[in-house]
Amino acid sequence: MSRIGKQPVKLPPKVKVVIDGDLVQVEGPKGKTQQRLPGVKFEVKDSAVHVSRPDDSRQSRALHGLSRALVQNMVKGVTIGFERKLELYGVGFKAEIKGKEAISFNVGLSHPALYPLPEGISAEWKETKSGDKQGELTLRGVNKELIGRAASEIRKLRPPEPYKGKGIRYQNERVRRKQGKTGAA
């Protein structure tokens, strides 16, 4: 039996869970989210969601813990929310929020790179200008997967390079630096 899968997901007081076949909908103070999770059975009792599997096949065992973890993330997202921070390193690098639908990046390209924000994600830009660090971009939302994907796509606009460390990186990401060329002795 899956150790994670057999643990119930406790529901905070203001969270409502609706299960319709394999569609799980979670609604809370921060918003609502839904996900289709086939292969397992869900039951809501005693202000907790219990996940069970129909048989002991390899696929059912794999989906058991995964489904429970996804429901836990949905509950956490609608109560606390998720956030991911990105840092811009490089002279002149900056981001500008264009309403609620897009972010414009000036990261050393010949043109500003425009990234359209997915629905349900908000962004906040804070300029810091300490050394090479130009600022911090914070992504917030209720869907952990969506925030991770958006952060990854933003980082791909200008990944950190190994010689000077310029680029977009996750907060607390360590960039392996290379020595570069040495002059003639």
Steps between C-alpha positions, in 0.01 A plus 500: 500500500627847416612681814410838356183380327338358811537825699181710485514858372367719781269781387522844668168654607441725194590240234234319300575186294264365233570162341327408174634165379869562435469882502606661829402865559640693796380846599640720776577858603773557236302358208399170346671230301407169343681199363405170343662211693407160351587158641420562869192550716439804720282528807432808713420426865585658837633818331767300316546350153586129495662349191474129424604286207280238332764224478869429555614536140823688437319796346249527786779496757683775311190719469398453864769718660514739205127574515511562873795739459322689221186541715720621789660759270156613382384549860820686592468718189148622578582570867859632508590528132831435325771739392823477303767770493733574209798735506639701208880541490665726245556869431184655360287188547147576615141385484182700462153370580248582226166485681397153620566320175869539407855579612753681282868411552805702396773238536762594244311388192447725195136542599294481821386142562128482579372212714120456523397397853277192524156550652505475879858623546593846624843659483680765704827674406730650764811690389802451729816613311762354732815411304402301193157410640244726333178376656268226612192364326243316714236272345197410712198275450304198619631241250851377585556339159399813310732722706792262452442484125473880469820549704680248280386671177605842633843363597540361145483856361854558628649215707798594719829470315804344672760776448343814648182348642272734304146386433176400671529250784289357777545648846787324684609321179875446491655560159819305435754754386785437257836671515511638145809589302830574668738755348846419367756490782 
